[in-house]
């Protein structure tokens, strides 16, 4: 059984392709292609404005380039035995938060700008002494319903605490936090999220006891 034959004939101005089919009559089909033009230099180069490399912070910065860090989200919820207004007022006192949040060592509200606060975290985990700080800005709250914030410098994070009345003497507290995984903890990033969730749950348990104790003494 014979097979088809394909041949190429080239010249300076054209390229011919000949296809001979394996039939008794051996029909031949010839295609003549237009001359090939060499690609222009503009196909390979992008024109950049003069001095653009000097102005670019990517090339001008003395800091080494690093990829965008991964963010993680954690949410914990708990029903506590105090009215929503009481829980809201307690959580609004940012300098009291270390009383129930195990990894927050201190919070200092700035006197001249009370919507700003300096947070300090100190905790031992994953065989490391973890210490971080950040400046947080409290965003416009919804009284007795929502507190939320975002960091302005330091460890990147943002979050909110929502309060849902469940009756005259109880409420559901919903704490959501998003944070940037620090470079030091990138190797254990998969373990960090469940670890943080466990810390937040511990903090919520402590807050429930703290809130009930504070409410009973008033």
JOCOR-V609416 format. One record per backbone hydrogen bond with DSSP energy under -1.0 kcal/mol. NH is the residue of the N-H (numbers start at 1). CO is the residue of the C=O. Records with the same first field share a line. If there is no record, write none. Layout:
NH->CO ; CO
//
This chain:
5->20
7->18
9->16
11->14
15->33
16->9
17->31
18->7
19->29
20->5
21->27
23->21
29->19
31->17
33->15
43->40
44->41
45->41
52->49
55->51
56->52
60->56
61->57
72->179
74->177
76->175
78->173
80->171
82->80
87->83
88->84
89->85
90->86
91->87
92->88
94->92
96->93
97->94
99->96
100->97
101->97
104->101
105->120
106->120
108->118
110->116
116->113
117->136
118->108
119->134
120->106
121->132
122->103
123->130
125->128
128->125
130->123
132->121
134->119
135->153
136->117
137->150
138->115
139->148
142->146
145->142
146->142
147->161
149->159
150->137
151->157
152->135
153->135
155->133
158->178
159->149
160->176
161->147
162->174
163->145
164->172
166->170
171->80
172->164
173->78
174->162
175->76
176->160
177->74
178->158
179->72
180->156
181->70
185->182
186->183
188->185
189->186
192->188
193->189
195->191
196->192
197->193
198->194
199->195
200->196
201->197
202->198
203->199
204->200
205->201
206->202
207->203
208->204
209->205
210->206
211->207
212->208
213->209
214->210
215->211
216->212
217->213
//
